[in-house]
Amino acid sequence: MRSFTGLSPASSSRRDSWQPVMTADTTTPSYWLNWRFLLCLIWVLMALVFASTLITKYEGPRGKPRRGRRENQGEREPAGMLYEDEVWKPCVKGVHPGWLLAFRLISFFVLVVLLLLNVHVDGGDIFYFYTQWTFTLVTIYFGLGSLLSIYGCYQYEEKERGDHRMNSGELDAEQGTGAKQPGSNQAHNIRKIAGFWAYLFQIIFQMSAGAVMLTDCVFWFIIVPFLAIKDYHINFLVVYMHSLNAVFLLGDTVLNCLRFPWFRIAFFFLWTTVYVIFQWIVHACIPLWWPYPLLDLSSPLAPLWYSSVALMQLPCYGIFVLIMKLKHFLFLKWFPGSYQCVM
């Protein structure tokens, strides 16, 4: 599978020298019934328990009515709160949500083309790798985001027309009154709490953020320098696959109004854990080489590698948290009266 690293050697005689090799038959009981797999299983179960605890405790609008909430209300919101308009409106007031929609549509189109090109070049078995899992997740993010932005643009235009009619007195004239209806402004300012698709979109955003940082950092700072010593060349497709995902996601981060609470690192843990379990199931059924040597359970250092990968997720997610904090700092400085993201 050429997609393992996306690198090709300078000469065809060495084409297979970078390919992973099978160190043991992964379908034999002895491969799994040992202390190495037991320790790795403990790390995975600990990650699942930790992630489930965070999600159960913090996810969703805990203790709040499901219908909505008025703007500028004083009480503190739960960490998992999300409003419907936050998934499609830009972070700066006055910017039409159509700009965010255009960016998401362009990103989705480019990512789909790259993914299809990757499948055409290397076949469907590219989805054996974590890189393509993450790339597909980012593509889904922009696809779902485009749909939500289309809905948001419709809601935005409806609100603008309603505001215009209310300010011009057309609504009162139609109702046969000479003054605005009492309580109309209060009802107009109630924000709807997000539904299922909006929450799913928010979750994919934070899950993609950690996965993209993990994938691209490992590729550019570990895999590429190591294989560059062996005189391998990087093809253009792999450069794009390990760069545009981060570029588009960071671009959307600059424009969007989404929150980034720490507790949703739980979904990033779940994403990586599901990939590991998927690899275990595949290798238990089929004698196959591991896509990443760190996953090979035949090594005595396997428990150390598994725990190291688990710990790597913290700084990778933390990088994006710092990016969000930098965004809040700069935008509050540049647009003090119109920045509308929740920190």
Buried (B, 14 or more C-beta within 10 A) or exposed (E): BBBBBBBBBEEEEEEEEBEBEEBEEBEEEEBBEEEBBEBBBEBBEBBBEBBEEBBEEBBBBEEBEEEBBEEEEEEEBBBBBBBBBBBBBBBBEEBBBBEBBEBBBBBBBBBBEBBEEBBEEBEEEBBBBBBBBBBBBBBBBBBBBBBBBBBBBEBBEEEEEEEEBBEEEEBBEEEEEEEBEEEEEEEEEEBBBBEEBBBBBBBBBBBBBBBBBBBBBBBBEEBBEEBEEEEBEBEEBBBBBBEBBBBBBBBBBEBBBBBBBEBBBBBBBBBBBEBBEBBBEBBBEEEBBBBBEBBBBBBEEBBBBBBEBBEBBEEBBBBBBEBBEEBBEEBEEEBEEEBBBBE
